[in-house]
């Protein structure tokens, strides 16, 4: 089974050195969406940096796709941390 690596960036870069064995690219896309949603839920840095990115590569480090979530605070929310 092919191995897929899930690298993340949220102001800091994390290189996945283990990856996951998945049957095909469609499974890798589903796994990436699950990975992204789970990490966003627990990632406080996302609101500070305004972006979170998951880049999926194959075992040879060929980029297959990237998911990116962006957040933009309105001027009304600037300076209102914790609200």
C-alpha positions as CSV (number, residue, x, y, z in Angstrom):
1,X,0.0,0.0,0.0
2,X,1.3,3.5,-0.8
3,X,2.4,5.7,2.1
4,X,1.2,9.3,2.4
5,X,2.8,12.0,4.5
6,X,0.8,14.8,6.1
7,X,2.9,18.0,6.6
8,X,1.4,20.9,8.4
9,X,2.0,24.6,8.7
10,X,0.5,27.1,11.1
11,X,3.3,29.6,11.5
12,X,5.5,26.6,12.3
13,X,6.2,23.8,9.9
14,X,5.9,20.2,11.0
15,X,7.2,17.5,8.6
16,X,5.5,14.2,9.0
17,X,8.2,11.5,8.9
18,X,6.0,8.5,9.5
19,X,2.9,9.0,7.3
20,X,0.1,6.6,6.8
21,X,-0.4,3.7,4.5
22,X,-3.6,4.2,2.5
23,X,-5.1,2.4,-0.5
24,X,-5.2,5.3,-3.0
25,X,-5.3,9.1,-3.4
26,X,-9.0,9.2,-2.7
27,X,-8.4,7.7,0.7
28,X,-5.6,10.2,1.2
29,X,-7.9,13.1,0.5
30,X,-10.5,11.8,3.0
31,X,-7.8,11.3,5.6
32,X,-6.4,14.8,5.0
33,X,-9.9,16.4,5.6
34,X,-10.2,14.4,8.8
35,X,-6.7,15.3,9.9
36,X,-7.3,19.0,9.1
37,X,-10.6,19.2,11.0
38,X,-9.2,17.4,14.1
39,X,-6.1,19.6,14.2
40,X,-8.0,22.8,13.7
41,X,-10.3,22.0,16.6
42,X,-7.3,21.7,18.9
43,X,-5.0,24.3,17.4
44,X,-5.0,27.6,19.2
45,X,-2.3,29.0,16.9
46,X,-4.7,29.0,14.0
47,X,-6.4,32.1,15.2
48,X,-3.1,33.9,15.9
49,X,-1.6,33.1,12.5
50,X,-4.8,33.2,10.4
51,X,-4.0,30.1,8.4
52,X,-3.5,26.4,8.7
53,X,-2.2,24.2,5.9
54,X,-1.9,20.5,5.3
55,X,0.3,19.3,2.4
56,X,0.1,15.7,1.4
57,X,3.0,14.0,-0.3
58,X,3.8,10.5,-1.4
59,X,6.7,8.6,0.1
60,X,9.1,10.2,-2.4
61,X,8.0,13.7,-1.1
62,X,6.1,14.5,-4.3
63,X,3.4,17.0,-3.4
64,X,0.0,15.6,-4.2
65,X,-2.3,18.3,-2.9
66,X,-2.6,21.0,-0.2
67,X,-5.5,22.0,1.9
68,X,-5.5,25.5,3.4
69,X,-7.9,27.2,5.8
70,X,-7.7,31.0,6.2
71,X,-9.3,33.2,8.9
72,X,-9.6,36.9,8.7
73,X,-10.7,38.9,11.7
74,X,-13.0,41.8,11.0
75,X,-11.9,45.3,12.3
76,X,-14.6,45.0,14.9
77,X,-12.9,42.0,16.4
78,X,-9.3,43.3,16.4
79,X,-8.0,43.8,19.9
80,X,-10.9,41.7,21.5
81,X,-9.0,38.5,22.3
82,X,-11.0,35.8,24.0
83,X,-14.4,36.9,22.7
